[in-house]
Amino acid sequence: MLYGFASQLRQHSSWFAALSEAQQQQLLAQARQLQLGADQRLFSRGDEFDGIYVLLSGALLIAGVHHSGREALLTIVEAGDWIGEIALFDGKARTHDAIASLPCQLLHLNSAALQLLVQQDPLWWQRFGQLLTEKMRLVFQALEDISLLPSSVRLARRLLMLCRLHQQDERNLIPVHQEQLGQLLSLSRQTINQLLQQLVASGVIRTNYGEIEVLDLKLLKQAAETPTD
């Protein structure tokens, strides 16, 4: 039984927190714990559906690879995020690759466990639908941000999110390449380089090959604000 994870999930997952205590226990009773090492693959594009996952700790990269071989980093999954629910509804193959960028701890509900839940209580379909629509709302918000927010603000907000994932011994050292940031923010590498240099000149960050160190978190938070914030 994995009931000890209930408190952690209530803190990081608004969807899980909205379930009744009985529903939370019912869900956890069907889950199993899973560990991934850094750079280990959870699933690949084209894999058959094998259930849904929730990340307890670590970070997962969600990426796609074009037939030309070019890779596009789409998002970074944080603690409390659920993944895999799209294929729960359409029964089709995985749409993207999921790879651990840090050691990860997850909970997994396999296909049989999910079928058991919906057989016991068909309203689970509605709950899983809410999980899916919650993610769709985030996608629409991200598209709106791309259209309305300055590139500098979007970069600062992304760096703040990465700080939460990679803070070590009071240092904010982020292992990320400029090309990855560009993919996450739909910006060219040249634009990312220019924006990073502005933050360097302001004393907010320091850049090295393959990593960014945040020197002044307060200034970075200010850079992440819009004039109306």
C-alpha positions, 0 to 999 in steps of 0.5 A: 500500500502506498497511502503514505504518498497521499499527503505529498500528492495533495500538496503538489497535485490539485487534481488529486487534492480535489478527490475525496479521501476515499477516492484517494485511497482507492487510487493509491491502492492500485498504484505501484512505485517506480524509480528511474535513473537520470537519462532513463527512458519512461516511454517512447513515441509509438509505445503502446499505452501501459497506464498513467504516471504521477511524478513524486520527485525528480524531473521528466523531459517530454520530447518529440523527434522528427523523422529528420532526426531533430529533437524538440523539447516540449515541456518539463514534468515536475513533482505532482504532474500526471502524464499518460492520460491522453492514451487512456481515452483514445487507446492510441500509442504514446505521442512523445518520449518521456526521459528522466533528466534527474533521478525520478520517483513515480507512481504508476497505475497500469491499464488493468488497475485503471480498468478496475477503477472505472468498473468499480465506479464509472465516475472515474471516467469523469475524474480522469477527464478532468485531469485531461482538461486541466492539462488542456487549460495549461496548453491554452495558457502557454499559447496565450503567453507566447502571444502576449508576454515579452520573451524576456518575461517568459524566459525569466519564468522558465528559469524560475521553474527550473530553479525549483527543480535543480536547487542544490545546497542553496545554489541555483545551478541549472543544467540546460543548453540554450537550444533546449531553452529555445525549444521550450519557449519557441524562441531561436537560439540567437534570441535566447542568447541575447536575452541571457546576455542581458541577464548576465549584464544585470548580474542575475545569472552566470552562464557556462557551457551547458549550465546557468547559475542564478546569482540573484533570485530576487532580481530574476523574480522581478524580471519574471513580472509583467507591468500589470503583475 
